[in-house]
Every structure is written in C-alpha cells, then in structure tokens.
C-alpha cells in the first residue's frame, strides 16, 4: 500500500514592508511516499522570471538560511516520527496482509479439499455408472442371445410347420390323384359293363324272339291239328 503524506510550510517574505504588492511567497513542500522523501521548494506569488531568479540582498540570504536550517531540523524531527509511525503502520499492514494471505490460503485449502471431495464423489458416481453400464451391456447381450435363440427356434418351428404343410399337401394331392384315377377306372368299367349289358340284352332279345316265334308256330300247329281232328 503506497502511503503519501504532504506537508506544506509557507514562508512569506516581504521585500518592502511599505509596498505589500511586491511580495514573494515561498512554499516548501514535503512529500512522503514509501521510503523516499522528496523536498520541493517552490516560489508562489510574484516572480519576476523563472530564469533570472536570484537572491539579491544579504538580508534575504540570511533569512532564507535561517528558514532552511529550521526546516531541516523540523524535517528531521518529523521524519523520525513519521518513520516510526510508518513502521507501525507497515507492521499492521504486514499483519493484515499475513491474515489476508492466511485467509486466502485457508480458502484455497478448503477449495482443494472440496475439489478432492467432489472429485471422489464424481469418481464414485463414474464407477457406479460404469457398473450400471456393464450390467446393461450384459443384459443386452443376454437379450440378444435369447433373441437369437428365439429367432432360431421360431425359424425351425416355421420350417417344420411348412414341411408338415407341404407333406399334407402332397398327401392330399396323391389322394386326389388316386381318387381321380379310381373314378376314371370306375367310369370305364361302368361304360364297359353298360356296353356288355347292352350287347347281352340285344343277344337275349334276339334269342327270345326266335324261341318265341318257334313256340308261336308250334302252338299254331297244335291248334291247327286239334281243329283238324275235331273236323274229322
């Protein structure tokens, strides 16, 4: 912390007491900043020229010498007091700075401890998440294997059902073919039987007609013989 103190001691010297308008105001400025003491002597008021500034009379030189010696004594006295006070303030500042650094260090340590705790919690959560992920992966693998097994089982069942259906269809087709063949054979047999029956009926009719004619002729001959016998 930069410390700056300013002390100003003004000395006014009138060259001519009867002529108050021509005066010179002297200002001795003392600035304290850190460990550097800066002494500034400035001339305020009426100055003829900054370049041609000089003390013309012996009286003025004596007065300025007395002022300078008294100022040196006062500055030395004040400088000792100010330095002691500054050292005390510096000690206080160092203590406050040490407290501030300790507080900062404590906060940093607390932050690090909290960070370690958060890191430990995050690692624990990460391990739990990894365990859950492994469990889910195992379940997924098991489901996948079971799904593959189920698919293979369903495919095998479908193949067996299809084979059975094809076998039944083949059996039905064979039965249908046999039935049609038997039906055709029966139809042929029926037609052959009908044709044979018709031929037999025709032959029988012809035979019956011949016998019937013979019997009719015989009956007629018998009747004619009986009638002739009666006439005789």
C-alpha atoms as one frame of an Amber mdcrd trajectory, in Angstrom:
protein
   0.000   0.000   0.000   1.519   3.313  -1.060   1.476   5.984   1.615   1.673
   9.605   0.591   1.744  12.460   3.048   2.077  16.065   2.101   3.280  18.830
   4.321   3.491  22.410   3.225   5.241  25.159   5.126   4.876  28.575   3.658
   7.190  31.433   4.245   6.228  34.852   3.097   8.838  37.443   2.898   8.060
  40.964   2.004  10.901  42.841   0.432   9.410  46.171   1.089   7.058  46.369
   4.007   5.715  49.623   2.725   4.935  48.079  -0.662   2.912  44.947   0.064
   2.192  44.399  -3.600   5.742  43.256  -4.273   5.931  40.096  -2.251   7.365
  36.707  -2.628   5.549  33.710  -1.214   7.809  30.797  -0.534   6.342  27.358
  -0.188   8.327  24.384   0.996   6.505  21.180   0.093   7.437  17.880   1.674
   6.031  14.701   0.173   6.398  11.335   1.749   5.864   8.333  -0.448   7.080
   4.958   0.653  10.712   5.230   1.701  11.523   8.207  -0.479  11.469  11.701
   0.900  11.066  14.371  -1.707  11.544  18.022  -0.862  10.183  20.606  -3.167
  10.739  24.338  -2.755   8.589  26.432  -4.953   8.068  30.121  -5.285   4.482
  31.203  -5.331   3.178  34.641  -5.986   5.065  37.345  -7.642   8.111  36.056
  -9.585   9.897  38.283 -11.963  11.292  35.493 -14.107  11.992  31.805 -13.558
  15.333  32.093 -15.300  16.530  35.287 -13.592  15.539  34.079 -10.119  18.199
  35.069  -7.529  18.526  36.376  -4.025  19.917  39.887  -4.380  20.487  41.054
  -0.828  22.405  39.608   2.078  19.415  40.050   4.328  17.376  37.820   2.082
  20.153  35.191   2.087  20.285  35.212   5.879  16.541  34.890   6.209  16.447
  32.011   3.743  19.367  30.292   5.509  17.563  30.532   8.860  14.380  29.191
   7.319  16.261  26.347   5.670  18.075  25.332   8.878  14.871  25.436  10.916
  13.113  23.469   8.191  15.889  20.869   8.194  15.519  20.423  11.949  11.773
  20.194  11.671  12.024  17.782   8.746  14.445  15.539  10.669  12.183  15.547
  13.705   9.116  14.896  11.647  10.889  12.305   9.526  11.759  10.281  12.639
   8.230  10.443  13.965   6.755   9.723  10.560   9.104   6.807  10.019   8.178
   5.256  13.352   4.521   5.705  12.612   5.053   4.377   9.141   6.864   1.349
  10.529   3.980   0.688  12.896   1.522   1.061  10.089   3.734  -1.130   7.954
   3.705  -3.781  10.675  -0.070  -3.503  10.886  -0.284  -3.728   7.144   2.039
  -6.732   7.143  -0.093  -8.378   9.829  -3.269  -7.639   7.927  -1.561  -8.864
   4.780  -0.457 -12.009   6.600  -4.003 -12.519   7.851  -5.269 -11.950   4.347
  -2.760 -14.446   2.966  -3.691 -16.940   5.687  -7.352 -16.482   4.880  -6.585
 -16.828   1.206  -4.503 -19.926   1.910  -7.309 -21.371   4.049  -9.840 -20.678
   1.320  -7.551 -22.286  -1.246  -7.096 -25.331   1.001 -10.843 -25.525   1.566
 -11.362 -25.241  -2.160  -8.823 -28.011  -2.750 -10.478 -30.194  -0.108 -13.871
 -29.531  -1.630 -12.413 -30.268  -5.034 -10.986 -33.545  -3.745 -14.341 -34.427
  -2.197 -16.132 -33.529  -5.394 -13.540 -35.493  -7.354 -14.033 -38.508  -5.087
 -17.806 -38.209  -5.437 -17.500 -37.856  -9.191 -15.209 -40.911  -9.371 -17.660
 -42.892  -7.248 -20.568 -41.827  -9.444 -18.496 -42.705 -12.500 -17.779 -46.178
 -11.126 -21.475 -46.671 -10.380 -22.339 -45.521 -13.873 -19.757 -47.916 -15.315
 -21.175 -50.776 -13.240 -24.695 -49.949 -14.435 -23.403 -49.760 -17.993 -21.726
 -53.170 -17.689 -24.920 -54.618 -16.235 -26.976 -53.137 -19.044 -24.497 -54.459
 -21.610 -24.679 -57.950 -20.070 -28.472 -57.817 -20.080 -28.409 -56.595 -23.664
 -26.065 -59.442 -24.633 -28.297 -61.916 -22.846 -31.382 -60.493 -24.520 -29.583
 -60.603 -27.837 -28.558 -64.234 -27.330 -32.034 -65.126 -26.144 -33.463 -63.223
 -29.072 -31.215 -65.076 -31.485 -32.182 -68.386 -29.865 -35.843 -67.455 -30.014
 -35.475 -66.435 -33.652 -33.724 -69.713 -34.476 -36.417 -71.622 -32.615 -39.168
 -69.747 -34.401 -37.432 -70.311 -37.729 -37.098 -74.041 -37.026 -40.730 -74.248
 -35.987 -41.734 -72.401 -39.132 -39.643 -74.751 -41.272 -41.182 -77.785 -39.572
 -44.678 -76.382 -39.933 -44.022 -75.599 -43.589 -42.637 -79.109 -44.145 -45.676
 -80.628 -42.484 -47.970 -78.444 -44.557 -46.159 -79.441 -47.741 -46.315 -83.083
 -46.708 -50.022 -82.819 -46.043 -50.498 -81.057 -49.349 -48.517 -83.814 -51.097
 -50.595 -86.485 -49.405 -53.789 -84.682 -50.333 -52.569 -84.367 -53.907 -51.715
 -88.059 -54.040 -55.069 -88.971 -52.560 -56.787 -86.701 -55.061 -54.851 -88.295
 -57.929 -55.694 -91.789 -56.696 -59.316 -90.814 -56.279 -59.451 -89.404 -59.791
 -57.719 -92.484 -61.167 -60.173 -94.762 -59.367 -63.036 -92.651 -60.549 -61.816
 -92.837 -64.133 -61.363 -96.607 -63.801 -64.842 -96.942 -62.374 -66.259 -94.834
 -65.168 -64.502 -97.006 -67.746 -65.703-100.147 -66.036 -69.205 -98.797 -65.885
 -69.170 -97.941 -69.546 -67.730-101.357 -70.445 -70.335-103.031 -68.276 -73.063
-100.960 -69.835 -71.838-101.822 -73.289 -71.582-105.506 -72.366 -75.020-105.408
 -70.805 -76.449-103.750 -73.854 -74.847-106.413 -76.068 -76.163-109.186 -73.833
 -79.614-107.682 -73.818 -79.528-107.452 -77.592 -78.438-111.065 -77.878 -81.065
-112.130 -75.346 -83.745-110.247 -77.156 -82.789-111.860 -80.409 -82.749-115.286
 -78.783 -86.048-114.679 -77.090 -87.608-113.535 -80.338 -86.535-116.705 -82.195
 -87.819-119.003 -79.455 -90.993-117.031 -79.191 -91.541-117.465 -82.942 -90.904
-121.178 -82.689 -93.256-121.559 -79.773 -95.875-119.489 -81.543 -95.515-121.595
 -84.643 -95.703-124.779 -82.581 -98.753-123.511 -80.778-100.370-122.616 -84.040
 -99.570-126.030 -85.494-101.047-127.679 -82.434-104.161-125.654 -82.661-104.493
-126.417 -86.357-104.047-130.171 -85.642-106.697-130.067 -82.926-109.082-128.260
 -85.184-108.500-130.812 -87.933-109.124-133.667 -85.548-112.329-132.154 -84.464
-113.448-131.822 -88.033-112.779-135.400 -88.675
